[in-house]
Amino acid sequence: MLQMRSFSDTFIVVVTAPLGLIGAVAALLLFNQPFGFVALLGLTGLAGILMRNTLILTQQVSDNISAGMKTSPAVAEAAVHRARPVVLTAVVAALAFIPLTFVASGGL
């Protein structure tokens, strides 16, 4: 809230956190893994990454709109402009969570 300075923007960022449940539940079911502490830790990290990426995109959209762009072009430009940082963050996070899967399955 302090960084966004807007209740509506903060709400949009916080609402994206549960969207990670879709992929997490599918992955746990696919690999027949329990929802234990390690899965909860990974899901918490995933929620943080989702909210960070949403914050980056919404801030860029706000900057584009305040620079005089209309809403639709501002959203499209923000998506194009911030795609690389968002994708790199997601890839690095996915790679960082790989060791947790070995710990959860009793490997290593």
N, C-alpha and C positions, 0 to 999 in steps of 0.2 A: 504494500500500500504506500509506503514512503517513497519508493522508487517510481511507481506509476503515477502517483498523485491523482488517482481516479478510482472510484469504487467500481465502475463498470468495467474498466480495463483489468483491474485486479480480479474481478469475478470471472472474466473470460479466461485469464491465465489459470486460476485455481480449478475451473471446471474441466480443463484439459487433463488434469492428473488422473482421473479414473479411466480415461481412454486406454491407458496402458494395460488395464485389466483384460481387455479383449485378447491381445496377443499373449499375455502371460498365462492366462487360463488355457488357451489353445496349446501353447508350448508345454505346459505341465501335463496336460492330458495326452498330448502326442508322445511325449517321452515317458509317460507313466511315472511321474515324479510326485512326491507329496508336497503340499504347501506348508513347508516348515519354516524355520528361522532364516535359512539361506534364501529361500524364495521370497520371503517377506523383505529381507534386506535388498535383494535385487529389485523388487517391485518398488520399494521406497526410492532407490536410486533412479529407476526408470521414471517415476513420477516427477522427480526433480529435474531430470533432463527434459521431459515434455514441457514442464512449466517454464524452464529456461528458454527453450526454443520458441515457445509461444510468446514469451516476453520480448525476445529479439524481433520476432515478426511484427507484433503489435506496435512496438516502439518505432520500427521502420515505417509502418503504415501511417502512424501519427506524424512522423517527420515529413513524409511525402505529402500528406494532406495540408500540413501547415506551410509547406513550400508552394502551395497553390494547385496541387493536382486534384483532379476529381477522384471520387472514392474508388471506382473500379480500376482505373489505371494505377492508382496509388497502391492498391492491394497486389495487382499483377507485378508492378515494379518492385515492391518489397519482396515478393516471393522469388523473383529472379535474382535480385541483389543479395539476398540473405540465404539463398539455397545452399551455397558451398559451406558456410559455417555451420548451418543446421545439420547437413548431411555428414560432415566430418565429425561433429559432436556425437551423432547417433552411431556412426561406425566405430569410433574410439570407445564409446560406452559399451557397445556390444562385444567388442574384443576384450575389454576389461572384465566383463562378466563371465567370460569363458572359464577362467580358473575356478569360479564359484560353482560351476556345474560339476566339476570333478570332485570338489569337496562335498557337495550335496549327495553325490552318488557313491561316495566312499572310495573314490579313486585317489590317485596320486600317492 
